[in-house]
Amino acid sequence: MQEHKKMHRKIIMLVMIILGTQVLLNAEKKDFPYEFNKKDYYIFPLATALSFSGDIVMNETDFDLTVSEIEKLDRSDVNPFDRPATRNWDRNLDDASDFFSSTFPILPAAIIIPQIYKKQWRNTAVYASMYLETYYLTKGITVLTKAMTQRTRPYLYNNSFSPEERFNFQGDEAPEAKSSFFSGHTSGAFAAAVFFSKTYTDIYGNNTWSKVIWTTSLSAAAFTGYCRVEAGEHFTSDVIVGAVVGGAIGYIVPELHKKKYNNVSLSVMPNYFGVSYKF
């Protein structure tokens, strides 16, 4: 396990170096499109409060089931759309989802490398603040929803294993048994993927690389969700909701920080009057 984690870290660092280099080489000369505004007085404290409240709730809530409770579980009680997930159990795909979950949160750092290189510290601070708001909002909403709903994970319905085996899975292999809704791996992956893709496009322009980044990052985020279902950790609906919530936060936070430009200009001169609009 430790060797896998070391390999994951090496791959993550390699991805960061490649992405950072490509962004730096392909960055267009454009005005930085984001700024601090009055919304930060509300968004940042709210995001931080949600995240830390979620941590407290998760630490104080017992999400495990007893053997007798597991014995009473019946997959026929699960809605038909989600029921197929109760037959899944794949530790390799669980490891794959963990890898992507570890990789995605640091990818947006590659986008801001040119700003750091040019010593644009205010731009760097704005970008870092936006990402922290995205990260904390996603994490807080996800964790608090898990605590409120306490949905049992699909692997606990899998009668291919004895109730005792499923009870033991609640340890390191599949912790927090009653925290299925919604998928934190998926919400985090989509939040970072959309944030990563949108901010690149806004900062460096809609170009070939922006299309590659959108396609690749969203595909990887979707694969993360697929892995969570196939691993038996989440129902399909958990993943869909996680993708919608994470993706929405990853898009809305940067959008709220975009600079307001006055696109209309008025020119008044002797014998001349003109109005222009900048698209």
Residue frames relative to the residue before (quaternion, step in Angstrom):
aa qw qx qy qz dx dy dz
M 1.0000 0.0000 0.0000 0.0000 0.00 0.00 0.00
Q 0.6557 0.5114 -0.3108 0.4605 3.56 0.97 -0.88
E 0.6277 0.5354 -0.3296 0.4591 3.58 1.07 -0.78
H 0.6257 0.5329 -0.3278 0.4659 3.59 1.05 -0.79
K 0.6642 0.5065 -0.3059 0.4569 3.58 0.94 -0.89
K 0.6379 0.5171 -0.3262 0.4683 3.58 1.01 -0.79
M 0.6493 0.5088 -0.3111 0.4719 3.57 1.01 -0.85
H 0.6193 0.5451 -0.3350 0.4551 3.57 1.01 -0.81
R 0.6672 0.5057 -0.3073 0.4524 3.58 0.90 -0.91
K 0.6446 0.5188 -0.3205 0.4610 3.58 1.01 -0.79
I 0.6546 0.5034 -0.3088 0.4719 3.58 0.99 -0.84
I 0.6366 0.5308 -0.3247 0.4555 3.58 0.99 -0.86
M 0.6619 0.5005 -0.3066 0.4663 3.58 0.92 -0.89
L 0.6385 0.5221 -0.3258 0.4622 3.59 1.02 -0.79
V 0.6405 0.5178 -0.3169 0.4703 3.58 0.98 -0.87
M 0.6463 0.5278 -0.3144 0.4527 3.58 0.96 -0.88
I 0.6651 0.5052 -0.3053 0.4573 3.58 0.92 -0.93
I 0.6637 0.5028 -0.3044 0.4625 3.59 0.91 -0.91
L 0.6841 0.4847 -0.2898 0.4615 3.58 0.85 -0.98
G 0.6635 0.5159 -0.3083 0.4456 3.55 0.88 -0.93
T 0.6498 0.5155 -0.3083 0.4658 3.57 0.99 -0.84
Q 0.6810 0.4877 -0.2927 0.4613 3.58 0.89 -0.92
V 0.6347 0.5184 -0.3363 0.4640 3.59 0.97 -0.76
L 0.6610 0.5163 -0.3019 0.4532 3.55 0.95 -0.91
L 0.6952 0.4780 -0.2733 0.4621 3.57 0.96 -0.86
N 0.7751 0.3714 -0.1777 0.4793 3.57 1.03 -0.79
A 0.4387 0.7144 -0.4546 0.3010 3.59 1.25 -0.02
E 0.3194 -0.7332 0.5725 0.1807 3.53 -0.94 0.95
K 0.4970 -0.6301 0.4971 0.3300 3.57 -1.19 0.47
K 0.2217 0.7622 -0.5699 0.2124 3.55 -0.22 1.33
D 0.5713 -0.5576 0.4624 0.3859 3.54 -1.25 0.40
F 0.5076 -0.6269 0.4917 0.3279 3.56 -1.04 0.79
P 0.3312 -0.8263 0.4259 0.1618 3.62 -0.49 1.15
Y 0.6977 0.4744 -0.2679 0.4652 3.62 1.23 -0.16
E 0.0164 -0.7879 0.6156 0.0034 3.53 -1.27 0.48
F 0.5450 -0.5514 0.4971 0.3895 3.54 -1.31 0.29
N 0.0405 0.7892 -0.6127 0.0090 3.57 -1.13 0.61
K 0.7577 -0.4052 0.2591 0.4412 3.57 -1.31 0.07
K 0.5730 0.6088 -0.3870 0.3890 3.59 1.14 -0.52
D 0.5852 0.5958 -0.3732 0.4040 3.58 1.14 -0.55
Y 0.5695 0.5911 -0.3856 0.4214 3.59 1.17 -0.48
Y 0.7323 0.3811 -0.2124 0.5229 3.57 1.21 -0.53
I 0.6864 0.5197 -0.3031 0.4085 3.57 0.85 -0.98
F 0.7030 0.4845 -0.2957 0.4285 3.60 0.74 -1.00
P 0.6747 0.4637 -0.3225 0.4753 3.66 0.82 -0.83
L 0.6367 0.5296 -0.3325 0.4512 3.59 1.00 -0.79
A 0.6659 0.5073 -0.3028 0.4556 3.57 0.88 -0.97
T 0.6672 0.5027 -0.2967 0.4627 3.56 0.94 -0.92
A 0.6580 0.5141 -0.3086 0.4556 3.57 0.94 -0.89
L 0.6495 0.5157 -0.3169 0.4601 3.58 0.95 -0.86
S 0.6697 0.5163 -0.3006 0.4411 3.56 0.91 -0.94
F 0.7214 0.4314 -0.2599 0.4754 3.58 0.79 -0.97
S 0.6003 0.5367 -0.3589 0.4720 3.60 1.11 -0.58
G 0.6335 0.5388 -0.3172 0.4558 3.54 1.04 -0.82
D 0.6385 0.5244 -0.3250 0.4601 3.57 0.98 -0.83
I 0.6576 0.5113 -0.3110 0.4577 3.57 0.94 -0.88
V 0.6671 0.5062 -0.2999 0.4569 3.57 0.90 -0.95
M 0.6632 0.5077 -0.3099 0.4543 3.58 0.92 -0.90
N 0.6706 0.5019 -0.3004 0.4563 3.60 0.99 -0.79
E 0.7484 0.4059 -0.2144 0.4788 3.58 1.09 -0.67
T 0.6469 0.5102 -0.3178 0.4693 3.59 1.26 -0.10
D 0.3157 -0.7329 0.5737 0.1848 3.57 -0.98 0.88
F 0.1255 -0.8301 0.5426 0.0276 3.56 -0.43 1.24
D 0.5430 0.6447 -0.3958 0.3645 3.61 1.24 -0.07
L 0.3252 -0.7113 0.5893 0.2027 3.53 -1.32 0.44
T 0.4500 -0.6481 0.5328 0.3059 3.55 -1.21 0.47
V 0.6717 -0.4820 0.3644 0.4287 3.57 -1.26 0.28
S 0.6604 0.5105 -0.3148 0.4519 3.60 0.93 -0.86
E 0.6388 0.5103 -0.3282 0.4730 3.61 1.04 -0.72
I 0.6446 0.5139 -0.3182 0.4682 3.58 1.01 -0.77
E 0.6167 0.5642 -0.3345 0.4352 3.60 1.03 -0.77
K 0.6953 0.4861 -0.2667 0.4574 3.58 1.09 -0.72
L 0.5245 0.6500 -0.4169 0.3586 3.60 1.22 -0.26
D 0.0590 -0.7883 0.6124 -0.0089 3.56 -0.98 0.92
R 0.4265 -0.7340 0.4612 0.2580 3.59 -0.60 1.11
S 0.5645 0.5937 -0.3973 0.4134 3.61 1.16 -0.34
D 0.5932 0.5618 -0.3638 0.4474 3.59 1.25 -0.28
V 0.5986 0.5466 -0.3542 0.4663 3.58 1.27 -0.27
N 0.5434 -0.6331 0.4307 0.3442 3.60 -0.93 0.84
P 0.6443 -0.5808 0.3359 0.3671 3.64 -1.04 0.75
F 0.6175 0.5632 -0.3516 0.4219 3.59 1.06 -0.70
D 0.7616 0.3774 -0.1841 0.4936 3.57 0.97 -0.90
R 0.5005 0.7247 -0.3992 0.2548 3.58 1.16 -0.51
P 0.6105 0.5723 -0.3843 0.3899 3.68 0.88 -0.70
A 0.6086 0.5807 -0.3599 0.4035 3.60 1.07 -0.62
T 0.5917 0.5936 -0.3682 0.4025 3.61 1.17 -0.44
R 0.6591 0.4799 -0.3110 0.4884 3.60 1.26 -0.09
N 0.5933 0.6116 -0.3457 0.3930 3.58 1.28 -0.09
W 0.1875 0.7399 -0.6357 0.1152 3.52 -1.23 0.68
D 0.2354 0.7668 -0.5528 0.2257 3.59 -0.23 1.27
R 0.2793 -0.8013 0.5091 0.1437 3.58 -0.33 1.27
N 0.5926 0.5666 -0.3775 0.4305 3.62 1.11 -0.52
L 0.6835 0.4554 -0.2844 0.4945 3.57 0.98 -0.83
D 0.5760 0.5532 -0.3792 0.4673 3.57 1.16 -0.48
D 0.6457 0.5046 -0.3096 0.4823 3.60 1.01 -0.83
A 0.6371 0.5314 -0.3280 0.4518 3.57 1.02 -0.82
S 0.6608 0.4953 -0.3117 0.4699 3.59 0.95 -0.82
D 0.6172 0.5347 -0.3425 0.4647 3.59 1.10 -0.67
F 0.6263 0.5422 -0.3371 0.4473 3.57 1.03 -0.78
F 0.6908 0.4615 -0.2846 0.4784 3.58 0.84 -0.96
S 0.6253 0.5414 -0.3360 0.4506 3.56 1.06 -0.73
S 0.6698 0.4790 -0.2893 0.4881 3.58 1.12 -0.66
T 0.6739 0.5214 -0.2873 0.4375 3.57 1.10 -0.73
F 0.6677 0.5712 -0.3125 0.3610 3.56 0.77 -1.06
P 0.6731 0.5251 -0.3418 0.3928 3.66 0.77 -0.85
I 0.7332 0.4152 -0.2585 0.4725 3.63 1.08 -0.51
L 0.4746 0.7041 -0.4330 0.3025 3.62 1.22 -0.22
P 0.6403 0.5442 -0.3610 0.4043 3.66 0.85 -0.77
A 0.5433 0.6248 -0.4084 0.3843 3.60 1.15 -0.45
A 0.6033 0.5805 -0.3587 0.4127 3.59 1.10 -0.64
I 0.6203 0.5804 -0.3398 0.4036 3.59 1.09 -0.70
I 0.7348 0.4417 -0.2370 0.4570 3.57 1.01 -0.77
I 0.3708 0.7610 -0.4707 0.2485 3.61 1.25 -0.05
P 0.6612 0.4969 -0.3416 0.4464 3.67 0.82 -0.78
Q 0.6291 0.5284 -0.3426 0.4557 3.62 1.06 -0.68
I 0.6459 0.4933 -0.3127 0.4916 3.58 1.04 -0.76
Y 0.6326 0.5486 -0.3182 0.4446 3.57 0.99 -0.89
K 0.7312 0.3945 -0.2165 0.5127 3.58 1.05 -0.80
K 0.4257 -0.7333 0.4277 0.3133 3.58 1.36 0.12
Q 0.3277 0.7131 -0.5335 0.3155 3.54 1.01 0.91
W 0.1036 -0.8710 0.4777 0.0497 3.55 0.48 1.26
R 0.6210 0.5274 -0.3617 0.4532 3.61 1.01 -0.62
N 0.6365 0.5141 -0.3251 0.4742 3.59 0.97 -0.82
T 0.6401 0.5269 -0.3163 0.4610 3.55 1.00 -0.84
A 0.6612 0.5099 -0.3022 0.4599 3.58 0.98 -0.88
V 0.6347 0.5224 -0.3270 0.4663 3.59 1.00 -0.82
Y 0.6716 0.5037 -0.2956 0.4559 3.55 0.89 -0.97
A 0.6616 0.5054 -0.3070 0.4611 3.58 0.91 -0.92
S 0.6415 0.5240 -0.3191 0.4605 3.58 1.01 -0.82
M 0.6412 0.5223 -0.3219 0.4609 3.58 0.96 -0.87
Y 0.6938 0.4790 -0.2975 0.4480 3.56 0.88 -0.89
L 0.6249 0.5251 -0.3423 0.4654 3.58 1.03 -0.72
E 0.6236 0.5247 -0.3339 0.4737 3.59 1.04 -0.75
T 0.6486 0.5145 -0.3098 0.4675 3.57 0.96 -0.88
Y 0.6837 0.5025 -0.2813 0.4482 3.55 0.85 -1.03
Y 0.7158 0.4581 -0.2634 0.4565 3.58 0.79 -1.02
L 0.6269 0.5248 -0.3435 0.4621 3.60 1.00 -0.74
T 0.6677 0.5024 -0.3000 0.4602 3.57 0.87 -0.96
K 0.6776 0.4931 -0.2891 0.4627 3.55 0.85 -0.97
G 0.6884 0.5006 -0.2926 0.4357 3.58 0.81 -0.98
I 0.6745 0.4854 -0.2952 0.4715 3.58 0.87 -0.95
T 0.6496 0.5271 -0.3158 0.4477 3.58 0.96 -0.86
V 0.7164 0.4661 -0.2623 0.4481 3.56 0.74 -1.07
L 0.6680 0.4893 -0.3137 0.4647 3.60 0.92 -0.81
T 0.6180 0.5287 -0.3418 0.4709 3.59 1.08 -0.65
K 0.6178 0.5389 -0.3361 0.4636 3.58 1.01 -0.80
A 0.6840 0.4988 -0.2871 0.4482 3.55 0.88 -0.97
M 0.6850 0.4868 -0.2876 0.4595 3.59 1.01 -0.78
T 0.7476 0.4116 -0.2300 0.4677 3.60 0.90 -0.87
Q 0.0556 -0.8431 0.5291 0.0785 3.60 1.06 -0.81
R 0.1726 0.7979 -0.5512 0.1727 3.56 0.76 1.05
T 0.4576 -0.6979 0.4871 0.2574 3.57 -0.89 0.98
R 0.4734 -0.6882 0.4748 0.2771 3.56 -0.91 0.93
P 0.6239 -0.6064 0.3454 0.3517 3.60 -1.06 0.72
Y 0.6168 0.5766 -0.3734 0.3844 3.63 0.95 -0.70
L 0.6127 0.5703 -0.3542 0.4170 3.58 1.17 -0.48
Y 0.6371 0.4892 -0.3235 0.5001 3.58 1.31 -0.20
N 0.5394 0.6668 -0.3823 0.3440 3.57 1.27 -0.30
N 0.1716 -0.8343 0.5185 0.0751 3.58 -0.14 1.30
S 0.3875 0.6685 -0.5148 0.3715 3.58 1.22 0.48
F 0.7179 0.3272 -0.2070 0.5785 3.55 1.31 -0.36
S 0.5344 -0.6156 0.4666 0.3432 3.55 -1.13 0.58
P 0.6508 -0.5078 0.3762 0.4207 3.58 -1.20 0.37
E 0.6296 0.5355 -0.3340 0.4531 3.60 1.06 -0.73
E 0.6485 0.5093 -0.3194 0.4669 3.58 1.00 -0.83
R 0.6658 0.4927 -0.3030 0.4714 3.57 0.93 -0.87
F 0.6028 0.5499 -0.3482 0.4615 3.56 1.10 -0.68
N 0.6894 0.4780 -0.2756 0.4693 3.58 0.96 -0.88
F 0.5673 0.5966 -0.3843 0.4178 3.60 1.17 -0.48
Q 0.5689 0.6251 -0.3720 0.3837 3.57 1.21 -0.49
G 0.5471 0.6071 -0.3990 0.4158 3.57 1.27 -0.06
D 0.8587 -0.0880 0.0773 0.4989 3.55 -0.90 -0.95
E 0.6589 0.5499 -0.3263 0.3963 3.61 0.99 -0.73
A 0.8034 -0.0376 0.0653 0.5907 3.59 0.96 -0.81
P 0.0401 -0.8609 0.5070 0.0112 3.59 0.45 1.17
E 0.8196 0.2775 -0.1893 0.4641 3.53 -1.39 0.16
A 0.1126 -0.8794 0.4608 0.0412 3.50 0.68 1.23
K 0.7640 0.3271 -0.1885 0.5232 3.62 0.99 -0.77
S 0.5463 0.5950 -0.4169 0.4167 3.58 0.86 0.97
S 0.2218 0.8337 -0.4812 0.1551 3.54 1.04 0.80
F 0.7824 0.3251 -0.1625 0.5057 3.60 0.94 -0.87
F 0.6307 -0.4481 -0.6336 -0.0022 1.43 -1.16 2.19
S 0.7265 -0.4747 0.2829 0.4085 3.56 -1.27 0.19
G 0.3287 -0.7609 0.5320 0.1731 3.57 -0.64 1.16
H 0.5898 0.5567 -0.3661 0.4562 3.58 1.08 -0.67
T 0.7103 0.4672 -0.2594 0.4582 3.56 0.90 -0.97
S 0.6570 0.4958 -0.3287 0.4631 3.60 0.89 -0.83
G 0.6600 0.5062 -0.3065 0.4629 3.58 0.97 -0.82
A 0.6563 0.5158 -0.3110 0.4545 3.56 0.98 -0.87
F 0.7025 0.4540 -0.2781 0.4723 3.61 0.87 -0.89
A 0.6008 0.5482 -0.3647 0.4533 3.60 1.05 -0.65
A 0.7004 0.4565 -0.2662 0.4798 3.57 0.87 -0.97
A 0.6522 0.5321 -0.3187 0.4359 3.59 0.97 -0.85
V 0.6909 0.4574 -0.2794 0.4852 3.58 0.88 -0.92
F 0.6294 0.5252 -0.3289 0.4688 3.59 0.96 -0.84
F 0.6478 0.5359 -0.2891 0.4578 3.55 0.92 -1.01
S 0.7236 0.4504 -0.2433 0.4630 3.58 0.80 -1.05
K 0.6774 0.4999 -0.3002 0.4485 3.57 0.91 -0.90
T 0.6903 0.4773 -0.2992 0.4542 3.57 0.85 -0.92
Y 0.5981 0.5341 -0.3768 0.4638 3.60 1.05 -0.61
T 0.6776 0.4997 -0.2935 0.4528 3.58 0.85 -0.99
D 0.6774 0.4922 -0.2968 0.4590 3.59 0.92 -0.88
I 0.7238 0.4536 -0.2472 0.4575 3.58 0.95 -0.88
Y 0.8354 0.2437 -0.0739 0.4871 3.56 0.80 -1.07
G 0.6386 -0.5819 0.3113 0.3958 3.56 1.25 0.18
N 0.5057 -0.6268 0.5052 0.3101 3.51 -1.29 0.47
N 0.2172 0.7893 -0.5321 0.2161 3.55 -0.02 1.32
T 0.7683 -0.3391 0.2464 0.4838 3.56 -1.27 -0.20
W 0.6728 0.5028 -0.3039 0.4496 3.57 0.94 -0.85
S 0.6177 0.5359 -0.3597 0.4493 3.59 1.03 -0.64
K 0.6424 0.5123 -0.3213 0.4708 3.59 1.03 -0.75
V 0.6367 0.5220 -0.3223 0.4672 3.57 1.02 -0.82
I 0.6687 0.5073 -0.2953 0.4563 3.57 0.94 -0.92
W 0.6402 0.5133 -0.3283 0.4678 3.61 0.91 -0.87
T 0.7003 0.4841 -0.2784 0.4447 3.57 0.76 -1.05
T 0.7046 0.4762 -0.2707 0.4511 3.57 0.82 -1.01
S 0.7013 0.4792 -0.2892 0.4415 3.59 0.80 -0.97
L 0.6719 0.4793 -0.3066 0.4742 3.60 0.94 -0.81
S 0.6205 0.5291 -0.3426 0.4666 3.60 1.07 -0.69
A 0.6642 0.4953 -0.3029 0.4709 3.58 0.96 -0.85
A 0.6388 0.5153 -0.3258 0.4693 3.58 1.03 -0.75
A 0.6463 0.5085 -0.3136 0.4747 3.58 1.02 -0.82
F 0.6349 0.5225 -0.3279 0.4652 3.58 1.03 -0.76
T 0.5939 0.5603 -0.3555 0.4549 3.57 1.09 -0.68
G 0.6638 0.4968 -0.2958 0.4745 3.56 0.95 -0.89
Y 0.6201 0.5420 -0.3280 0.4627 3.57 1.02 -0.84
C 0.6552 0.5216 -0.3078 0.4515 3.59 0.92 -0.91
R 0.6478 0.5339 -0.3244 0.4358 3.57 0.98 -0.83
V 0.6576 0.4888 -0.3069 0.4843 3.58 1.04 -0.75
E 0.7013 0.4742 -0.2733 0.4567 3.58 0.82 -1.00
A 0.6302 0.5304 -0.3320 0.4595 3.58 1.19 -0.50
G 0.4784 -0.6757 0.4322 0.3575 3.58 1.25 -0.33
E 0.4937 0.6807 -0.4075 0.3559 3.56 1.30 0.20
H 0.8182 0.1066 -0.0180 0.5647 3.60 1.09 -0.66
F 0.4644 -0.6200 0.5552 0.3028 3.49 -1.34 0.46
T 0.6596 -0.5127 0.3710 0.4055 3.55 -1.25 0.41
S 0.6540 0.5145 -0.3199 0.4530 3.60 0.96 -0.80
D 0.5823 0.5692 -0.3711 0.4464 3.61 1.12 -0.60
V 0.6888 0.4919 -0.2628 0.4632 3.53 0.99 -0.96
I 0.6425 0.5268 -0.3236 0.4527 3.58 0.97 -0.85
V 0.6763 0.4747 -0.2955 0.4795 3.58 0.87 -0.93
G 0.6289 0.5393 -0.3307 0.4520 3.59 0.99 -0.79
A 0.6542 0.5119 -0.3059 0.4652 3.57 0.99 -0.87
V 0.6676 0.5024 -0.3024 0.4587 3.60 0.93 -0.89
V 0.6802 0.4880 -0.2931 0.4618 3.59 0.86 -0.98
G 0.6961 0.4774 -0.2794 0.4576 3.58 0.79 -1.00
G 0.6686 0.5081 -0.2995 0.4528 3.55 0.93 -0.92
A 0.6436 0.5250 -0.3204 0.4555 3.58 1.00 -0.83
I 0.6685 0.4859 -0.3062 0.4724 3.60 0.91 -0.87
G 0.6598 0.5274 -0.3046 0.4402 3.57 0.96 -0.86
Y 0.6887 0.4473 -0.2740 0.5006 3.57 1.18 -0.50
I 0.7019 0.5081 -0.2818 0.4121 3.57 0.83 -1.00
V 0.6429 0.5451 -0.3487 0.4098 3.62 0.87 -0.85
P 0.6817 0.4423 -0.3199 0.4871 3.68 0.76 -0.79
E 0.6276 0.5523 -0.3428 0.4284 3.58 1.00 -0.79
L 0.6564 0.5180 -0.3079 0.4539 3.60 1.03 -0.74
H 0.7097 0.4455 -0.2496 0.4853 3.58 1.22 -0.42
K 0.4430 0.7042 -0.4653 0.3023 3.61 1.19 0.03
K 0.5216 -0.6452 0.4673 0.3053 3.53 -1.04 0.84
K 0.3556 -0.7040 0.5744 0.2188 3.53 -1.16 0.68
Y 0.1289 -0.8095 0.5712 0.0430 3.55 -0.52 1.19
N 0.3594 -0.6923 0.5800 0.2349 3.53 -1.12 0.72
N 0.1681 -0.8472 0.5002 0.0610 3.54 -0.04 1.32
V 0.6703 0.4701 -0.3050 0.4864 3.59 1.20 -0.30
S 0.0295 -0.7963 0.6042 0.0056 3.60 -0.82 0.96
L 0.2282 -0.7760 0.5811 0.0896 3.52 -1.06 0.87
S 0.0845 -0.7944 0.6012 0.0191 3.57 -0.83 1.00
V 0.0026 -0.7873 0.6155 -0.0360 3.57 -0.79 1.07
M 0.1138 0.7766 -0.6049 0.1344 3.56 -0.66 1.16
P 0.6657 -0.4685 0.3624 0.4539 3.61 -1.20 0.24
N 0.8466 0.0452 -0.0843 0.5236 3.55 -0.80 1.07
Y 0.7361 0.3468 -0.2375 0.5305 3.61 1.17 0.39
F 0.0508 0.7595 -0.6469 0.0465 3.52 -1.07 0.85
G 0.0995 0.8274 -0.5444 0.0959 3.56 -0.70 1.03
V 0.1437 -0.7537 0.6356 0.0852 3.53 -1.22 0.65
S 0.0282 -0.8012 0.5977 0.0004 3.58 -0.85 0.95
Y 0.1954 -0.7645 0.6060 0.1007 3.53 -1.21 0.62
K 0.2416 -0.7838 0.5605 0.1147 3.55 -0.81 1.07
F 0.2577 -0.7769 0.5590 0.1322 3.56 -0.70 1.13
